[in-house]
Amino acid sequence: MLRYISFFFGEERSHKLAVALLRLADKTPCCKWLLRKCYAVEHPSLEREVFGLHFKNPVGMAAGFDRNGEIFNSLDALGFGFVEIGTVTPLPQQGNPRPRVFRLPDDGAILNRIGLASKGLERVICNLRHPHKGIVIGCNIGKNSVTPTDDAAQDYLRVFRNLYQYADYFTVNVSYNTTFKQYVPRTRESVSKILDPLFDFRRGQNQYRPILLKISPDLTDAEIDTMTDIMMDTPLDGIVATNATTKPAGLKTAGDTLKRIGNGAVSGKPLTKRAIEVVRRIHERSRGTYPIIGSGGLMTADEVKAMLDAGATLVQIYTGYVYNGARFVGDICRSLTEKENNESESKSDTSI
Ligand SMILES: Cc1cc2nc3c(=O)[nH]c(=O)nc-3n(C[C@H](O)[C@H](O)[C@H](O)COP(=O)(O)O)c2cc1C
């Protein structure tokens, strides 16, 4: 239905409507119960223990959908195993002028240049104070676009420190750049400058919060290796690979339509191959010893399986959910359960 609403009102307004409905559902226990009954699939074989956290299934909602932590309980009822809220910036910021989110149906993609619109840290703290037992919440953190690059580390630390007690894990977003300020740290020095203060802060805390790094698919292979080495050489707990691409190749959408829409980051189908490739590269280089969250172009249950086979421990979806609708998470979970059952059956066959 949202497909038709988005056709008439635009992608971002239809997203806002969905968020408003899910917020309403969040306040009504019987709605959440109904959503869970209709959409959630639970099975012991779906459960995962990753970086000390228990996930009821490996399928998460990627960052950008619940930017301010307003609907994680409803997303939980819709069957997600975890929700990554954000990107959260220290101060509220509007992002780029609208319209800034577009469907590219011929490509099974979304182009966006939201530019990290965020209601800011204070609002997110209020939202995360609501009880959220049973759902893992990750918090994706970033810098305000007005903050000079040299001071970026302070922004990340401020969000991390203030949200530390409210989120289960943190993702440091060094990949998302639709603010056109060209701030995508790619070197060991620039990434360490952001991560080191977070590690220092965490050392002084009683509770441990895993820290992950979210990387761009547009990094070169050598840069991906550098990010993997950072993970292996420092207390970084894992990598989220990947974000949307600002260099999509071979789009089917007509050139003049793309010109009219303008620049942005593309997610969905054009990303599938590269995202799986990046995850495989990280997995092989780190010899499968670190958790990787695979994200990017997962539009079918088979692509989710391919991502897990490439070495992802958990996956996140966004564009696939927008295109396939609310049943998508349940479909993935059912398909993963069948896979597990088939594998255990064939194992018991060979052991006879
Ligand atoms: C409209 C939109 C907004 C997004 N906002 C964010 C964001 O704020 N922070 C972030 O790290 N990623 C953001 N993303 C990227 C997604 O989290 C995801 O990594 C990317 O879209 C690839 O997954 P997909 O192909 O399943 O959509 C956004 C994506 C979309 C489509």
The ligand as an SDF file (V2000), in Angstrom:
LIG
                    3D

 31 33  0  0  0  0  0  0  0  0999 V2000
   16.4600    6.7940    2.9160 C   0  0  0  0  0  0  0  0  0  0  0  0
   17.6920    6.2090    3.5230 C   0  0  0  0  0  0  0  0  0  0  0  0
   18.2840    6.8120    4.6250 C   0  0  0  0  0  0  0  0  0  0  0  0
   19.4420    6.2840    5.1890 C   0  0  0  0  0  0  0  0  0  0  0  0
   20.0030    6.8780    6.2840 N   0  0  0  0  0  0  0  0  0  0  0  0
   21.1100    6.3480    6.8350 C   0  0  0  0  0  0  0  0  0  0  0  0
   21.6920    6.9420    7.9800 C   0  0  0  0  0  0  0  0  0  0  0  0
   21.1920    7.9260    8.5270 O   0  0  0  0  0  0  0  0  0  0  0  0
   22.8400    6.3890    8.4740 N   0  0  0  0  0  0  0  0  0  0  0  0
   23.4260    5.2720    7.9200 C   0  0  0  0  0  0  0  0  0  0  0  0
   24.4510    4.8100    8.4190 O   0  0  0  0  0  0  0  0  0  0  0  0
   22.8800    4.6820    6.8490 N   0  0  0  0  0  0  0  0  0  0  0  0
   21.7400    5.1870    6.3000 C   0  0  0  0  0  0  0  0  0  0  0  0
   21.1960    4.5860    5.2110 N   0  0  0  0  0  0  0  0  0  0  0  0
   21.8740    3.3950    4.6280 C   0  0  0  0  0  0  0  0  0  0  0  0
   21.2350    2.0900    5.1160 C   0  0  0  0  0  0  0  0  0  0  0  0
   21.3770    1.9550    6.4950 O   0  0  0  0  0  0  0  0  0  0  0  0
   21.8570    0.8650    4.4240 C   0  0  0  0  0  0  0  0  0  0  0  0
   23.1630    0.6610    4.9150 O   0  0  0  0  0  0  0  0  0  0  0  0
   21.9200    1.0070    2.9170 C   0  0  0  0  0  0  0  0  0  0  0  0
   20.7250    1.5630    2.4250 O   0  0  0  0  0  0  0  0  0  0  0  0
   22.1520   -0.3420    2.2250 C   0  0  0  0  0  0  0  0  0  0  0  0
   21.1330   -1.2450    2.5550 O   0  0  0  0  0  0  0  0  0  0  0  0
   19.8590   -1.5050    1.5940 P   0  0  0  0  0  0  0  0  0  0  0  0
   20.3700   -1.7320    0.2160 O   0  0  0  0  0  0  0  0  0  0  0  0
   19.1810   -2.7030    2.2010 O   0  0  0  0  0  0  0  0  0  0  0  0
   19.0060   -0.2980    1.6760 O   0  0  0  0  0  0  0  0  0  0  0  0
   20.0340    5.1120    4.6230 C   0  0  0  0  0  0  0  0  0  0  0  0
   19.4250    4.5080    3.5190 C   0  0  0  0  0  0  0  0  0  0  0  0
   18.2660    5.0280    2.9760 C   0  0  0  0  0  0  0  0  0  0  0  0
   17.6420    4.3490    1.7890 C   0  0  0  0  0  0  0  0  0  0  0  0
  1  2  1  0
  2  3  1  0
  2 30  2  0
  3  4  2  0
  4  5  1  0
  4 28  1  0
  5  6  2  0
  6  7  1  0
  6 13  1  0
  7  8  2  0
  7  9  1  0
  9 10  1  0
 10 11  2  0
 10 12  1  0
 12 13  2  0
 13 14  1  0
 14 15  1  0
 14 28  1  0
 15 16  1  0
 16 17  1  0
 16 18  1  0
 18 19  1  0
 18 20  1  0
 20 21  1  0
 20 22  1  0
 22 23  1  0
 23 24  1  0
 24 25  2  0
 24 26  1  0
 24 27  1  0
 28 29  2  0
 29 30  1  0
 30 31  1  0
M  END
$$$$
